[in-house]
Amino acid sequence: MVKIRLQRFGAHKAPKYRIVAADSRSPRDGKFLEILGTYNPLTDPATVTLNAEKIQAWIKNGAQPTVTVKNILIANKVISK
């Protein structure tokens, strides 16, 4: 199953995240299928860049976003509740 989830990168205590499409069996920071955006929670407000077309295409093909990613997508009006 394909999940749309966060992949952590950045320095110690300075996290940044990529929003990626990845196989649910791969590790958090492991192999992924495609980068769909970025998320930086340390800025105020949090900086989010998304490729809405790619995200909607993955969801249409059956990818499931995690709870955190789903909340980010709803907040940025990429998907509806």
C-alpha positions in Angstrom: 0.0 0.0 0.0 1.2 3.5 -0.8 1.1 6.1 1.9 1.6 9.9 1.7 3.7 10.7 4.7 6.4 12.9 6.2 10.1 12.1 5.8 12.3 13.9 8.3 15.6 15.6 7.3 17.5 18.6 8.8 19.8 18.9 11.7 19.4 17.7 15.3 16.6 19.7 16.9 15.9 21.5 13.7 13.5 19.2 11.8 12.3 19.8 8.3 10.1 17.4 6.5 9.4 16.2 2.9 6.0 15.1 2.1 6.5 11.9 0.0 4.6 9.0 -1.5 6.2 5.8 -0.1 5.5 2.2 0.3 4.0 1.6 3.8 6.7 -1.1 4.5 9.7 1.2 3.9 11.3 3.0 6.9 10.4 6.6 7.7 13.6 8.1 6.2 14.0 5.3 3.6 13.1 4.8 0.0 10.2 6.8 -1.4 8.4 6.9 -4.7 8.0 10.7 -5.3 8.5 14.0 -3.4 5.2 15.9 -3.2 6.2 18.9 -1.1 7.9 20.2 2.0 6.9 21.2 5.5 8.9 23.3 8.0 7.2 23.5 11.4 9.8 25.8 13.0 8.8 29.0 11.1 5.8 31.0 12.4 3.5 30.2 10.7 4.7 26.8 9.4 6.0 26.9 5.8 4.4 24.4 3.5 5.0 23.9 -0.2 2.8 21.4 -2.0 2.4 20.0 -5.5 -1.4 19.7 -5.4 -1.7 18.1 -8.8 0.6 15.2 -7.9 -1.0 14.8 -4.5 -4.5 14.5 -5.9 -3.2 12.1 -8.6 -1.7 9.8 -5.9 -4.9 9.9 -3.8 -6.9 9.2 -6.9 -4.7 6.1 -7.5 -5.3 4.8 -3.9 -2.6 6.4 -1.8 -3.6 7.0 1.8 -2.3 10.1 3.6 -1.2 9.8 7.3 -3.2 11.7 9.9 -0.6 14.5 10.1 -0.3 14.9 6.3 -4.1 14.8 6.0 -4.3 17.7 8.4 -1.7 19.7 6.5 -3.5 19.0 3.2 -6.9 20.1 4.7 -5.3 23.3 6.2 -3.9 24.2 2.7 -7.2 23.3 0.9 -5.6 20.6 -1.2 -8.3 18.1 -0.1 -11.5 18.5 1.8 -12.6 16.7 4.9 
